Amino acid sequence: MRVINFNAGPAGLPLPALERARDEFIEFGSTGMSIMEHSHRGKDYDAVHNEAISLLRELLSVPETHEVVFMQGGAHLQFCLLPMNFAHAGKNPDYLITGHWAKVALGEAKALSTPRVAVTTEHEERFTRIPKQDEIKVDPQAAYAHYTSNNTIFGTQWHYTPEVGNVPLVADMSSDFLWKKFDVSKHALTYAGAQKNIGPSGVVVVLVNKEFVEKNERKDLPKTLKYSTYIKANSLFNTPPTFAIYMVRNVLAWMKSIGGLDQVAKNNEEKGALLYGALEKMSDFYRSPVEKDSRSYMNVVFRLPSGELEEKFISEAKKNGMVGLKGHRSVGGIRASTYNAVSVENVKTLVSFMESFAKANG
């Protein structure tokens, strides 16, 4: 029996996407072999690859100004590639710091440039909110301004797109990409590790403005480290993670089949209302440390009256078929990651368990 998977990542995948992979695993179509065995230069894989790109364009209304690129190396490699490619000729990047991964991105940029912090909401090693627009002070000469749209550890999420003037805006959307529609055109570059919302680990989706690359990319880097290389080769410069991209295709097709991102967003908003509503209703037992207007729809974090009760909560939830509820090791507590593959019914099950647990232990 499948459990309800609240893991923060790699996260659960939609059952229809997994079932499609199961049915095609040994033989893809009538080709006599698995998609994993196909050449990335062959027409059978090529059709899957281009379908994934086409579905992303359709679901997000990606403008022609932007290219859809598949890369490897996770968000960590993007932390390095961004300053490597674009912080040169006397220009340095700005970073908007709202959590752990934003700080890691900043740290990597320091090895390759002299980045500047345009805003931070860190307080006593904790992040409990997203900054207001008037707090953000971006250098108008910055190479780019980088923000992390959702903070998995601290449970905060940007609910507006930061305005940074004429500075190119870059977003790490690894943990909330495709939770709903967003305006791709406002971003010079968006990247997202697939393993939260859109597929298995091993592939990163990059949406990049081609003009931004043409005008600003450093020219003296090895081909493997340049965005233009992947743009020109349709992400087939070298062997891509073909099975991971195949699974992304399956997940995107599932999203389209249920009504696209409008329905995905509706589901996510309903899940958030259920879970945060429960936390408010039982605030004498459960406590959310995040300011209300900054709360994440993807990673809901909360505390119980004691560490012992939190351990008991995690243990009993597992016995009831719910896994992945332990908070990040750096902050503790409880974290329910309610990514797209987590259903409204799954969250209702969690809320029912929370109610019974509070009644028995309050």
Secondary structure, DSSP 8 states (H G I E B T S, - for coil): ---EE--SSS----HHHHHHHHHHSS-STTSSS-GGGS-TTSHHHHHHHHHHHHHHHHHHT--TTEEEEEE-SHHHHHHHHHHHHHS-TT---EEEE-SHHHHHHHHHHHTTS--EEEEE-EETTEE-----GGG----TT-S-EEEESEETTTTEE-SS----TTS-EEEE-TTTTTSS---GGG-SEEEEETTTTTS-TT-EEEEEEHHHHHHH--SSS-GGG-HHHHHHTTT-SS---HHHHHHHHHHHHHHHHTTHHHHHHHHHHHHHHHHHHHHHHTTTT-B--S-GGGB-SSEEEEB-SSHHHHHHHHHHHHHTTEE--B--TTT-SEEEE--TTS-HHHHHHHHHHHHHHHHHH-
